[in-house]
Amino acid sequence: MTHLAHTVSNPDGSLREHELKEHLSRVSQMAASFAAVFGAGNWAGIAGVWHDLGKYRPGFQRYIRECADAHIEGRVTSSDKTHSAAGALWAENHLVACQGQPGRIVSRVLVYLIAGHHAGLDNWHDGLKVRLAGNEARRELEDCLGAAPPEAILNPPGALPDPRGMSVDTRNGAGSFAMWVRMLFSCLVDADFLDTESFMAPDKAATRAQSAKPAEVLSELQGRFDAHMTTLAVNARNTPVNALRADVLAQCCTKAALSPGVFTLTVPTGGGKTLSSLAFGLRHAVAHGKRRVIYAIPYTSIIEQTADIFRAIFGDENIVEHHSNADADAAQETARSRLACENWDAPLIVTTNVQLFESLFARRTSRCRKLHNLVGSVIVLDEAQLLPVGFLQPILDVLRLLVRDYGVTLVLCTATQPALSSATSFDPRRGLRGFAADEVTEIIDDVPALYTALKRIQVRIPASLDARREWPDIAQDIARHEAVLAIVNRRRDARELHRLLKTHEATGLWHLSALMCPQHRSDTIARIKDSLVARREALAQGIPAMPVRVVSTQLVEAGVDMSFPVVFRALAGLDSIAQAGGRCNREGELDGLGEVHVFVPPTEPPTGLLRQARDTCRKVWHRIEGDPLDLRLFPAYFRQLYGDADLDARGICEMLRVGREADVRFRDASDAFRLIDDEEAATVIVRYPGGDSHAVDQWIAILERDGAERWLMRKLQRYGVSIYRHDAARLMAQGDIRELGGFPGVYVQVADTFYDSVLGANVEGAPGDPAKLVI
């Protein structure tokens, strides 16, 4: 009997068959080639040979001829059809017999990889150790060996892995071994996905195979970028701001030749950070043979704008924009949904911090699949000051490992550079394992001089930073200005302030918050920009101009390219206020300085961290004299903020510390590392009135009928809104939304009244705001 790995039903009802031996061989070769770039090809190769060993079981072979999705363990209920324990146990038995005690250490790595290649990486204690000691796992291996797999599979030729090649280093923080295992896991599962795709969707696989490798494309992209920047320079007005931007770009291009490592790019808002940091990334990648550039951004409001800019330069085919959280549930995973997840095999990735960092601590195959493609890349962290404080230590640990062990060049890009150098404390939870001063290179030669030259605003703070003002008084002050941006800390605050301003004048009044879907936000930002241009042109011609008043949450602060003569900002962290100032007189278009008014709102910020940042700002501004945004205040602000916080609030570093039995708590660490807690957040796909509602209905129908596809998830992510799960349950009970079949935690709008064409999703009665970082 021919042993099969996968089957697909033909139109005539017959089965197209994928031979198991061929699948194991191809996965082994592919995984080994992926891992070779970090010196672990033989580890991934042997994992590939044994990963589906359990499919030789007679019970599984009977079932696979009946069910095309038999290889998806989450869909299999009977114990004689599971298959990932056999290879794990064989690795342990075989390697111990061949190598003795060193073989036991090697096998532990392979056990993590093979036993988890469907269900995900698990803990050793209270996880794999218990599972593999059970009767079902032993019976699986016995059934498999009884089917007499080929000797070349059971005992593959070539040298066995040497445990001395393992990455184990606990001297500079925990996580080296865990990171190395997760990288190997990525190589295995991506190879498994790709070979399965080549069988199940040969046209798609053929298209992928014909595509040039990312590193081969980067040189061409650099040429396109240079041509684009030349055109911009020719058409740009001769202004002091544009001259400074050109200088920033030139310094980034020059410094790109420096050796790989950690770089900071500290440029005031409006100084051209986005394109200049990309210029550095592309040139550095080409100069040093890097494989891709990954641009990570904290807010979806910025990722939309940034991805659009990059597409206009490079074309859609060279960019992956990845920030969807509509992943299929592992328990309801199908062959199609597995193949729909991203592996970031593209020259330029634009993603969110959530996708990047949660993937680096993930256990699920769909999230881990992309990790090996981070090796040898340039990672640009835009708005680096927004790295989440409660997760800062594990994030810095993993960033150091990427740079040290996996050939990554890191660029920390911001107007308000956080203090990420190592610091000690009497309380170990308050100390920081950061970067050494001599391993970080600032790209800009003279940061203080650049900030002085780009000074375009004056900040006015209230006499008392504790005296709260009521919204009607604040609205009255804002309404006195015809071109003004007001930024508040909560979505509910934005709605209330918008309502009050509407009673003064409804014309030219706009609203922005994360309760608007990405497409709605993008359209609104574009209309606001057009209104600002029209207003300036009218004023220049001496004719009456329409007002432009915008109320927004903090999503507008970082990277959204719009400029107002006056900005009002609710008291917040010093970095947030500086970012708000970047929306004021951005182009230096005013004769004098723009005005930023800080006010104390009547409501508290929605989360503890935002309150802590606000209180830290109060401390830094206590009895301040001079400029409230003096560059010298920021190191003190961040040191105070980090010193008052628990930088590993969930104990993730300890979970990832390797024990004497090579034991790691992969499952616990993955569950704990949630920048947005899955237990709280839910996504609603909305029918935004300004979008193509008919197309959204069609996409939803395709998703429910055929399952996930990459193109489909990218389309739908433009119409997703994040809300609390308890609000989703209430709204579903009211008939306003319904749950999307096969995607727990993802909902679809039903009632027309749920979504407003100005304010977005109508989530009344919510006690607060989900986290500001959204997927």
Backbone hydrogen bonds, N-H to C=O, Kabsch-Sander energy under -0.5 kcal/mol:
donor,donor_aa,acceptor,acceptor_aa,energy
5,A,18,H,-3.7
6,H,18,H,-1.0
7,T,68,A,-0.5
8,V,16,R,-2.0
10,N,14,S,-3.6
13,G,10,N,-2.2
16,R,8,V,-3.3
18,H,6,H,-2.5
19,E,17,E,-0.6
20,L,3,H,-2.8
23,H,19,E,-2.0
24,L,20,L,-2.8
25,S,21,K,-2.1
26,R,22,E,-2.5
27,V,23,H,-2.7
28,S,24,L,-2.1
29,Q,25,S,-2.3
30,M,26,R,-2.6
31,A,27,V,-3.0
32,A,28,S,-2.2
33,S,29,Q,-1.9
34,F,30,M,-2.1
35,A,31,A,-2.4
36,A,32,A,-1.4
37,V,34,F,-0.8
38,F,35,A,-1.7
39,G,36,A,-1.7
40,A,35,A,-2.3
44,A,40,A,-1.9
45,G,41,G,-2.3
46,I,42,N,-1.9
47,A,43,W,-1.6
48,G,44,A,-2.0
49,V,45,G,-1.6
50,W,46,I,-1.6
51,H,47,A,-1.2
53,L,50,W,-1.7
54,G,83,H,-1.1
55,K,52,D,-2.0
56,Y,53,L,-1.9
57,R,54,G,-1.6
61,Q,57,R,-2.3
62,R,58,P,-2.2
63,Y,59,G,-1.9
64,I,60,F,-2.8
65,R,61,Q,-0.9
66,E,63,Y,-1.9
67,C,63,Y,-1.7
70,A,67,C,-1.6
72,I,69,D,-1.9
73,E,71,H,-0.9
75,R,72,I,-1.8
76,V,73,E,-1.6
81,K,78,S,-1.7
82,T,79,S,-0.7
87,G,83,H,-0.6
88,A,84,S,-0.8
89,L,85,A,-2.7
90,W,86,A,-2.7
91,A,87,G,-2.3
92,E,88,A,-1.7
93,N,89,L,-2.8
94,H,90,W,-3.2
95,L,91,A,-2.0
96,V,92,E,-1.8
97,A,93,N,-1.8
98,C,94,H,-1.9
99,Q,95,L,-3.1
100,G,96,V,-1.8
103,G,100,G,-0.5
104,R,100,G,-1.2
104,R,101,Q,-0.5
105,I,101,Q,-1.4
106,V,102,P,-2.2
107,S,103,G,-2.7
108,R,104,R,-1.4
109,V,105,I,-1.1
110,L,106,V,-1.7
111,V,107,S,-2.8
112,Y,108,R,-1.9
113,L,109,V,-1.8
114,I,110,L,-3.1
115,A,111,V,-2.1
116,G,112,Y,-0.9
117,H,114,I,-1.3
120,G,116,G,-2.0
121,L,363,R,-1.8
124,W,664,V,-1.1
127,G,124,W,-1.3
128,L,123,N,-2.6
129,K,124,W,-2.5
131,R,127,G,-2.4
132,L,128,L,-3.0
133,A,129,K,-0.9
134,G,131,R,-1.1
138,R,134,G,-1.7
139,R,135,N,-2.7
140,E,136,E,-2.1
141,L,137,A,-1.9
142,E,138,R,-2.4
143,D,139,R,-2.8
144,C,140,E,-2.0
145,L,141,L,-2.9
146,G,142,E,-2.1
147,A,143,D,-0.7
147,A,144,C,-1.2
148,A,145,L,-1.7
153,I,150,P,-1.4
154,L,150,P,-2.1
155,N,151,E,-3.0
165,G,162,D,-2.5
166,M,163,P,-1.7
168,V,166,M,-1.0
173,G,170,T,-0.8
175,G,656,L,-0.5
176,S,169,D,-0.6
179,M,175,G,-2.6
180,W,176,S,-2.1
181,V,177,F,-2.6
182,R,178,A,-2.3
183,M,179,M,-2.1
184,L,180,W,-2.2
185,F,181,V,-2.7
186,S,182,R,-2.1
187,C,183,M,-2.0
188,L,184,L,-2.3
189,V,185,F,-2.8
190,D,186,S,-2.4
191,A,187,C,-1.9
192,D,188,L,-2.4
193,F,189,V,-2.7
194,L,190,D,-2.9
195,D,191,A,-2.5
196,T,192,D,-2.1
197,E,193,F,-2.6
198,S,194,L,-2.2
199,F,195,D,-1.1
200,M,196,T,-3.0
201,A,197,E,-3.2
205,A,201,A,-2.2
206,A,202,P,-2.4
207,T,203,D,-2.0
208,R,204,K,-2.1
209,A,205,A,-2.4
210,Q,206,A,-1.7
211,S,207,T,-0.8
211,S,208,R,-0.8
216,E,213,K,-1.0
217,V,213,K,-1.1
217,V,214,P,-0.8
218,L,214,P,-1.6
219,S,215,A,-0.6
221,L,217,V,-2.5
222,Q,218,L,-2.4
223,G,219,S,-1.6
224,R,220,E,-2.1
225,F,221,L,-2.7
226,D,222,Q,-2.7
227,A,223,G,-2.1
228,H,224,R,-2.3
229,M,225,F,-2.7
230,T,226,D,-2.1
231,T,227,A,-2.0
232,L,228,H,-2.3
233,A,229,M,-2.4
234,V,230,T,-2.2
235,N,231,T,-2.0
236,A,232,L,-1.3
239,T,237,R,-1.7
243,A,239,T,-2.1
244,L,240,P,-2.1
245,R,241,V,-2.3
246,A,242,N,-2.1
247,D,243,A,-1.6
248,V,244,L,-2.3
249,L,245,R,-2.5
250,A,246,A,-2.2
251,Q,247,D,-2.3
252,C,248,V,-2.1
253,C,249,L,-2.3
254,T,250,A,-2.2
255,K,251,Q,-2.7
256,A,252,C,-1.0
257,A,254,T,-1.3
258,L,255,K,-1.9
262,V,439,E,-0.9
263,F,410,L,-3.1
264,T,441,T,-2.3
265,L,412,L,-2.7
267,V,265,L,-0.8
267,V,414,T,-1.5
271,G,268,P,-1.9
276,S,272,G,-1.9
277,S,273,K,-3.2
278,L,274,T,-1.7
279,A,275,L,-2.2
280,F,276,S,-2.2
281,G,277,S,-2.5
282,L,278,L,-2.9
283,R,279,A,-2.3
284,H,280,F,-2.9
285,A,281,G,-2.2
286,V,282,L,-2.4
287,A,283,R,-2.6
288,H,284,H,-1.9
289,G,285,A,-0.6
289,G,286,V,-0.6
290,K,285,A,-2.2
291,R,376,G,-3.6
292,R,376,G,-0.5
293,V,347,P,-2.5
294,I,378,V,-3.3
295,Y,293,V,-0.5
295,Y,349,I,-3.4
296,A,294,I,-0.7
296,A,380,V,-2.9
297,I,351,T,-2.1
302,I,299,Y,-0.5
303,I,299,Y,-2.0
304,E,300,T,-2.2
305,Q,301,S,-0.9
306,T,302,I,-3.3
307,A,303,I,-2.8
308,D,304,E,-1.9
309,I,305,Q,-2.0
310,F,306,T,-2.5
311,R,307,A,-2.6
312,A,308,D,-2.0
313,I,309,I,-1.1
314,F,310,F,-3.0
315,G,311,R,-2.5
318,N,315,G,-1.2
319,I,316,D,-1.3
320,V,348,L,-2.0
321,E,319,I,-0.5
322,H,320,V,-0.7
322,H,350,V,-2.4
323,H,321,E,-0.6
327,D,325,N,-1.0
329,D,742,G,-0.9
332,Q,329,D,-1.5
333,E,330,A,-1.2
338,R,334,T,-2.3
339,L,335,A,-1.6
340,A,336,R,-0.9
341,C,337,S,-0.5
341,C,338,R,-1.0
346,A,344,W,-1.6
348,L,318,N,-1.1
349,I,293,V,-2.4
350,V,320,V,-3.1
351,T,295,Y,-2.5
351,T,349,I,-0.5
352,T,322,H,-0.9
353,N,297,I,-1.7
356,L,352,T,-2.4
357,F,353,N,-2.9
358,E,354,V,-2.1
359,S,355,Q,-1.5
360,L,356,L,-1.5
361,F,357,F,-0.8
361,F,358,E,-0.6
362,A,359,S,-1.1
368,C,364,R,-2.5
369,R,365,T,-1.9
370,K,367,R,-0.6
371,L,368,C,-1.9
373,N,370,K,-1.6
374,L,371,L,-2.4
375,V,372,H,-0.8
376,G,406,Y,-2.9
377,S,374,L,-1.2
378,V,292,R,-2.4
379,I,377,S,-0.5
379,I,409,T,-2.8
380,V,294,I,-3.1
380,V,378,V,-0.6
381,L,379,I,-0.6
381,L,411,V,-3.1
382,D,296,A,-2.5
382,D,380,V,-0.9
383,E,413,C,-1.1
384,A,381,L,-0.5
384,A,413,C,-1.5
386,L,383,E,-2.2
387,L,384,A,-1.6
391,F,388,P,-1.3
392,L,389,V,-1.5
393,Q,647,L,-2.3
395,I,391,F,-2.0
396,L,392,L,-2.7
397,D,393,Q,-2.5
398,V,394,P,-2.1
399,L,395,I,-2.2
400,R,396,L,-2.4
401,L,397,D,-1.9
402,L,398,V,-2.2
403,V,399,L,-2.0
404,R,400,R,-2.9
405,D,401,L,-3.1
406,Y,401,L,-0.7
406,Y,402,L,-1.1
408,V,402,L,-1.9
409,T,377,S,-2.2
410,L,261,G,-2.3
410,L,408,V,-0.5
411,V,379,I,-2.6
412,L,263,F,-2.9
413,C,381,L,-2.4
413,C,411,V,-0.8
414,T,265,L,-2.2
414,T,412,L,-0.5
420,L,418,P,-1.3
422,S,435,F,-1.1
423,A,432,L,-2.2
430,R,427,D,-2.4
431,G,427,D,-0.8
432,L,423,A,-3.4
434,G,432,L,-1.1
435,F,420,L,-2.3
439,E,436,A,-1.8
440,V,437,A,-1.1
441,T,262,V,-2.2
443,I,264,T,-2.9
450,L,446,D,-1.8
451,Y,447,V,-2.3
452,T,448,P,-2.3
453,A,449,A,-2.4
454,L,450,L,-1.8
455,K,452,T,-1.2
458,Q,594,G,-2.4
460,R,596,V,-3.2
461,I,459,V,-0.5
468,R,466,D,-0.8
469,R,600,V,-2.5
474,I,470,E,-2.0
475,A,471,W,-3.1
476,Q,472,P,-1.9
477,D,473,D,-1.8
478,I,474,I,-2.3
479,A,475,A,-2.6
480,R,476,Q,-0.7
480,R,477,D,-0.7
481,H,478,I,-2.0
484,V,548,V,-2.0
485,L,566,V,-1.9
486,A,550,V,-3.0
487,I,568,F,-2.7
488,V,552,S,-2.5
494,A,490,R,-1.9
495,R,491,R,-1.9
496,E,492,R,-2.3
497,L,493,D,-2.9
498,H,494,A,-2.2
499,R,495,R,-2.3
500,L,496,E,-2.2
501,L,497,L,-2.5
502,K,498,H,-1.8
503,T,499,R,-0.9
503,T,500,L,-0.7
504,H,500,L,-0.6
504,H,501,L,-0.9
505,E,501,L,-2.5
509,L,506,A,-1.4
510,W,549,R,-2.7
512,L,551,V,-2.2
516,M,513,S,-1.6
519,Q,718,R,-2.7
521,R,517,C,-2.6
522,S,518,P,-2.8
523,D,519,Q,-2.4
524,T,520,H,-2.6
525,I,521,R,-2.9
526,A,522,S,-2.2
527,R,523,D,-2.1
528,I,524,T,-2.5
529,K,525,I,-2.4
530,D,526,A,-2.2
531,S,527,R,-2.3
532,L,528,I,-2.4
533,V,529,K,-2.2
534,A,530,D,-2.6
535,R,531,S,-2.2
536,R,532,L,-2.3
537,E,533,V,-2.4
538,A,534,A,-2.2
539,L,535,R,-2.6
540,A,536,R,-2.2
541,Q,537,E,-1.4
542,G,539,L,-1.0
543,I,538,A,-2.5
548,V,482,E,-3.3
549,R,508,G,-3.0
550,V,484,V,-2.3
551,V,510,W,-2.0
552,S,486,A,-2.8
553,T,512,L,-1.3
556,V,553,T,-1.4
557,E,554,Q,-1.8
558,A,554,Q,-0.5
559,G,557,E,-0.7
561,D,559,G,-0.7
562,M,560,V,-1.6
564,F,583,R,-2.4
566,V,483,A,-0.6
567,V,595,E,-2.5
568,F,485,L,-3.1
569,R,597,H,-2.8
570,A,487,I,-2.5
571,L,599,F,-2.6
577,I,573,G,-2.1
578,A,574,L,-2.1
579,Q,575,D,-2.3
580,A,576,S,-2.4
581,G,577,I,-2.1
582,G,578,A,-0.9
582,G,579,Q,-0.7
583,R,580,A,-2.1
584,C,581,G,-1.7
585,N,564,F,-2.1
588,G,585,N,-1.6
594,G,456,R,-3.1
595,E,565,P,-2.2
596,V,458,Q,-2.3
597,H,567,V,-3.0
597,H,595,E,-0.5
598,V,460,R,-2.8
598,V,596,V,-0.6
599,F,569,R,-2.1
611,R,607,T,-1.9
612,Q,608,G,-2.5
613,A,609,L,-2.6
614,R,610,L,-2.1
615,D,611,R,-2.7
616,T,612,Q,-2.3
617,C,613,A,-2.0
618,R,614,R,-2.0
619,K,615,D,-1.9
620,V,616,T,-2.3
621,W,617,C,-2.3
622,H,618,R,-0.5
622,H,619,K,-0.9
624,I,621,W,-2.1
630,D,627,D,-1.6
633,L,630,D,-2.3
634,F,631,L,-0.9
636,A,632,R,-0.6
637,Y,633,L,-2.2
638,F,634,F,-2.7
639,R,635,P,-2.4
640,Q,636,A,-2.1
641,L,637,Y,-2.6
642,Y,638,F,-2.9
643,G,639,R,-2.3
644,D,640,Q,-1.7
645,A,642,Y,-0.8
647,L,429,R,-1.5
647,L,645,A,-0.8
649,A,390,G,-1.9
649,A,646,D,-0.7
651,G,648,D,-2.0
655,M,651,G,-1.4
656,L,652,I,-1.6
657,R,654,E,-1.1
659,G,663,D,-2.0
662,A,659,G,-1.7
665,R,655,M,-2.3
666,F,122,D,-0.6
666,F,664,V,-1.2
669,A,665,R,-2.4
670,S,666,F,-2.4
671,D,667,R,-2.5
672,A,668,D,-2.0
673,F,669,A,-2.1
674,R,672,A,-1.7
680,E,677,D,-1.9
681,A,677,D,-2.5
682,A,723,I,-2.7
683,T,745,G,-2.3
684,V,721,V,-2.7
685,I,683,T,-0.5
685,I,747,Y,-3.5
686,V,684,V,-0.6
686,V,719,Y,-2.9
688,Y,686,V,-0.9
691,G,688,Y,-1.9
693,S,691,G,-1.2
696,V,692,D,-2.1
697,D,693,S,-2.3
698,Q,694,H,-2.0
699,W,695,A,-2.8
700,I,696,V,-2.5
701,A,697,D,-2.2
702,I,698,Q,-2.4
703,L,699,W,-2.5
704,E,700,I,-2.5
705,R,701,A,-1.9
706,D,702,I,-3.5
707,G,702,I,-0.6
707,G,703,L,-1.7
713,M,709,E,-2.6
714,R,710,R,-2.1
715,K,711,W,-1.7
716,L,712,L,-2.5
717,Q,713,M,-1.9
718,R,715,K,-1.2
719,Y,716,L,-2.2
720,G,717,Q,-1.0
721,V,684,V,-2.0
722,S,514,A,-0.5
723,I,682,A,-2.8
725,R,680,E,-3.0
728,A,724,Y,-2.0
729,A,725,R,-2.6
730,R,726,H,-1.8
731,L,727,D,-2.9
732,M,728,A,-2.4
733,A,729,A,-2.0
734,Q,730,R,-1.6
735,G,732,M,-0.9
736,D,731,L,-2.6
737,I,731,L,-0.9
738,R,748,V,-2.2
740,L,746,V,-3.2
741,G,739,E,-0.5
743,F,740,L,-2.1
746,V,743,F,-2.0
747,Y,683,T,-3.6
748,V,738,R,-3.0
749,Q,685,I,-2.6
750,V,736,D,-3.3
751,A,736,D,-1.8
754,F,751,A,-1.3
755,Y,752,D,-0.9
756,D,760,G,-3.2
760,G,756,D,-1.5
761,A,515,L,-3.3
762,N,754,F,-3.5
763,V,761,A,-1.1
764,E,762,N,-0.7
766,A,763,V,-0.9
774,V,772,K,-0.7
